[in-house]
Amino acid sequence: MVQKNIMCPNCKSKITIEGNPREKVYITCPKCNTNGFFSFPGEEPLQKTTSNAIETRNLTKFYGKIKGIENLTFSVKKGEIFGFLGPNGAGKTTTIRTLLGYLNPTNGEAFILGKNINDNIVDIKREVGYIPGDLNLYGHLTGRRFLDYFASLRNTEMSLLGELLKVFNVPLDRKIKGYSKGMKQKIGIIQAFMDDPEIVIMDEPTSGLDPLLQQKFYDFLHDQKKKGKTLFFSSHVLSEVDKICDRIGIIRNGNLVALEDVETLKGKMGKMIKVKIKEKPETFIGPENMKIKDGWIEFVTNDDVDHWIKMLSKYTIIDLEINEFSLEDIFIHYYEGQT
Amino acid sequence: MNDVFRFKIAIQTMKNHWKTTIIITLLFMVIAVGYAGMFPAFEGSIAEMMDSDFYESFNFFPHADQMHTYVGFLTLELYSIFWLLIMAIMLGFIAASSISKEIEGKTIDLLMSNPVSRKQIVIEKFAGLIPMFLVANFGTMLAVIGITAALNESLDYGNLIMVHIVSIPYFLAVISLGLLLSVIIDEKMKSSIIMISILVGMFVLNSLSLMAPDYEFMGSFSFLHYFDTYTVLKFGEIDVGGIFVFIVFTFVCLVAAMIYFERRDIAIS
């Protein structure tokens, strides 16, 4: 308990109040009956440290009046592969570039390994690797010189370099400007992982890799995950996210519209029923989400498959498909009505 | 924090420019030897010219009236145009594109994914450009000494060395101004062209202020107002205030560049 003498702002009479540090008390002046609040001063709340690898709270970035991202709140747990989904222009790159300190957030805050990105960005980068979406390298350097340069800037042991060079073979003695797109992407991967950072943030890292290399890359990511590393992965290719991610966030027009385990999300979405009937499709009255496309009736249902099959039994069925939702369908669901 | 003093970005900047350094140095050595070597052939005709009104047409350049002397000729032909203007343009051009080219070429994304602060990038880019002009500076000085000795002309070598020492703060000011532009303007060509315009503008301002007394005040906006190679070369007089101006200017530009770069968004287009 703390005692504090304050002055009534209205009649200037002295009032003595009691309260705990940081407590907000309601006061009525005994003389003039003016009401008001008083907040007791106290120590700053403890640094909101967190065991999450990445955490954002209402992270917002406007480019002038144009919205980049708005009120993004999500967290990425240590040791998981987090997929960040959205079509081009949804705000994936803005999110990543704000997280990594290239852009100053308009509002909100973000923590990487418990450190606030506003105060500790240089420290954070010791623990975080990054593959930019629009990867541009120093063309005048050879692959080897480029990696040497970056190793010297990190000033730590390049413990994964040997392994990476075996998996992602690049012509180290050739100048990077002579590299193909795939080679450039490979060296982008190598530089991000070579000092074995705790977190690697990747902006569409598989673009430019052929399917064989993509598979090698997924295997590599799985190995990293087994070692307890955290991977943040943005993509608009749903199949790969489906394949490798534990959890996904879906971003649309700068807002997070879903944040879920991949499996939970699929389960939640129910079944997709596609049916073709001999009668006019319009005569069938399905659930609200029903659509008619190329003569096919399409709708999504959660638990009452039985009900709809019984309803359909009154029609002559030409063809019928009942499918689990794929991530792709989920994605289309969240983007319905958008181009 | 020991990373700050490892100067790896500065060393890489130096390595990136080693060819340019050699080319600029050789170019200025050749120019110095070429112009100074012309003096004996022109000496007589210039002296005749000085008697007529013809030299007035050179008035745009400072100390044109001294053109018939070796020091005057050297100042006019070499130092006032090639050294203070063209060399400044070359260094300014390179400095003004140093960071803007990383932003425009998007390599800044990868550079900044390393544990380096933005302030560090500015300081190290600045430091990385210093060896280039130091090599060109003293290379040119040696060339002037060599050709002067070969021609057997009289020149105070102490004063010559002084010119090249005072050139250091002058070019530091030029580079720091270029660097400031390069953190503000994202397109390297745009920032370099603005830099060149400023330098040429300063040259014109200084010449105008010397020619027309009404415009004298304008000279103080020009770097050249604070560094007169002729008075150093001929009389060994050093404008200490001018050196101070260059040092303060360099410091202000660097701090401004660091603050601006630290706060700005690095957007990708």
Interface residues (C-beta under 8 A of the other chain):
Chain A: Y63 T93 R97 L100 G101 Y102 L103 N104 I121 V122 D123 K125 R126 V128 G129 Y130 P132 D134 L135 N136 L137 Y138 H140 Y149 F150 S152 L153 R154 N155 G188 Q191 A192
Chain B: D3 R6 K8 I9 Q12 N16 G105 K106 T107 D109 L110 L111 M112 S113 N114 P115 V116 S117 R263 D265 I266 A267 I268
